């Protein structure tokens, strides 16, 4: 089964889970990325089932509104019944690496508001130790060079400033106006400690380790089908 087919399969399974286990009239949090896009498309016929949604990116908001969902600003709601998002990596404890699409800060904010985090991905994202996928950090542009030196000297990572895919000379700018540093060459044996330590570096807006608020449920697809794992 092709990876795109696996993503579509897991998206449909997530819709079935949501409709079965979440009461009508709730507010749902929705993330960002290729698997989430398929989830949004599969959920679209049931847009009226929900009071509304909270989105983690401008791109997801546009897609949701195009399907008729009412999108709330996060400041308009006090809690969210569940947050559905993908991951770049996820370990056996439900701790994740996220931010490949650049929406890590808003993803972490919306996830923190949710009563449960449902991760959807294909089996290639399952790892024993986080770090093969480069760790993203959203930073204030003024601090980028200073933070890069810290990441290289203190953590031994190889750091690169993210540029746009279409124009390699153009710096990637997040929805929040931040820049992203990608750190490769790490083996993250203690994700909670690293997430906490990175948050203390002046100029870091957010880092892509999601360990303090891990996934509660993983819906994962492979060539053998779809499995559900509860943490």
N, C-alpha and C positions, 0 to 999 in steps of 0.2 A: 504494500500500500504506500503510495507516494506521501511525502510529508504534508503537502497541501490537503490531501484527502484526510489525513489523520487530524489536521487542525479543524476541518469542517465537521468531522465526526465528533470531536470533543466539544465543539461549540454547540451542536445539536443536543448532546447529552447534558450540557450545562443548562440549556433552556428547559429541558424536561425536569431536571432537579429543582430549578427555581420555581417553576409553576406548580410542582408537587409539594414543596416544603415551605414556600413563602406565601403568606396570606395575601389576598387581593387588597389593593389600596395602599401598599407600602411604598417607600422610597428606596430605590436600588442604586448602589454606587457602581460605576462602570469605568474600566481602565482604558488602556491605549495599546495599540499594536495590531499586527496582522491577525492573530487568533481572536482578539477582541472584536475586530471588525466583522469577522464571520459570526461571532456571537451576537453582535448587534443586529446583523441582517437576519439571523435566525429568530431573534426575539421580536423583530418588528411587527409581525402579525398580532402580537399580544401587547402592543404599546398601551392600550387602554386598561390593561390589567393593573398597571401601576399608577400610583398618584403622580409619580414623576421619577426622575433619575438625577444623580449628581455625577458629573463627568470629570475626568482627570486631565483632559487636554482640549484645546480648541478644535483639534481634528476630530476627536470623538464627539464633541458637542455638535459640530456641523453634521456629522453622520446621523446622530440620534435625532436631531431636529428634522433632518430630511426624511426620517421614517415616522415622524409625528409624535415623538416622545416630548413630554414637557421636561425641560432641563432646568433644575434649580441651581442657583449659585450656592456654594457650600455654606455661605454665611446665612442663608435663609432656612437652614434645617439644623436641628440639634443632634440628630442621630440618623443612622442609615441601617436598614435591616441586614444588608449584606453587601460586600464589595466583590466584584468579579473582575479578575485581571489575569494576564499571563505572567510569565517569568522568563528571564534569560537563563537562569539556572535555579534549581531547587534541590535541597539536600534531604536526607531521610527524616529530618526534624521539621520540615516545612519551612525552613529558613531559605530565603531567596536572594538572588542577585537580579536587580531590575534597573532599567534606565537606558536600555539600548535604543529606545525611541526618543529619549530626551525628556520624558515627562515624569521623572522619578520624584520630584518634590511634590507635585500635585497628587501623584499616585499615593505617596506616603501620607499626605494630609487626609485624603478621602478614605484611605484604608483605616486610618486611626479613628475615624468617626463611625466605623461599621461594627456591628455586633459580631460579624463573622467574615472571614476572608476566604473566598473560594478561588483557588488558582486553577487555571485551565491551560494545558500545554500538551505537547507531544513528548514522547519518552526520551527524545534526544536531549531534553532540558534537565533530566534527572542526573544528578552527580552525587558522589560521596562527599567531596570537599569542594566548596565554592572557590572560584578564582580562575578557572580556565577562561571564562568570559571576562573581558576587561571590566574592572570596577569603575563605574561612572561617578563623578562628583560634580554637582552643580555648584559653581562658585561665583562670587561677585567678580566681575572682570578686573577690577583694580588689584585684586589679590592673587590672580592666577599664577604669576611667575613665582611669587613667594610660596604659595601652596605647592606648586610643582617641586620646588627644592625640598620642602619638608617631606613630601611623599617619596622622593628619590632617596634622600639621606636617612630618614627615620625608618621607612618601610621597605626600601630596596626595590621599589616598583619602577617600571619603565612607563613614563608619563607622556601622553600626547594631548594636545589641545584639539578638540573635535572640530572638524570642518564639515560643511554641507556636502552631501553626496554628489549633487549636480555641479557644484562649483568648488573645486578643491582649494581654491584660494580664499574662499569666503568662510569666516568663522560661523559655526552653528550657534544660534541664539535661541534660548528656550522661550517658552510662553511667558516666563517671568522676567525676561531680559538678562538672564545669566548665561555664563559660558560653561562648557562641560570639559572636564579633564578625564581622560580614560586611562586607567592604571592597569597595566598587564604585568604578568610575572609574579602574581601573588598566589599563595596557598592559604586560604582563610580557614584555619582550624578552629578559631574561636570567634564566630561571627558577631555575637552580642558585644564582646569587648571591643572589637574593631569598629563596629557601628558607633558605639559610644565615644571612642577615642577620636574618630574622624570628626564627629560633631563638635568637638572642642577646638578645632583649628579655626582661628579667626578668618572670616571670609568664606568659609564653607557654608553654603545654603542648605545642602542636603547630600547625603551619600546613598549609593545604590544598594547597600546591604539592608535587607529587610529581615532582621532577626529578632529585634525587640518586639515586633508585631508580626509574627510569622503567619503563614497560611493555616487555617483550621481544617480545610478540606482541599484535596487535590483531585481533579478530574483529569486523567492522563490517558492519551491514546497511543497505541502502537500498532504494529502490523497484526497483532493478535486481537485487537479490539479496544474497548474502553474500560478503564478501571477507576474505581473511586477509593481514595485513601483518606482516612480521617486521622488527624494528629491529636 
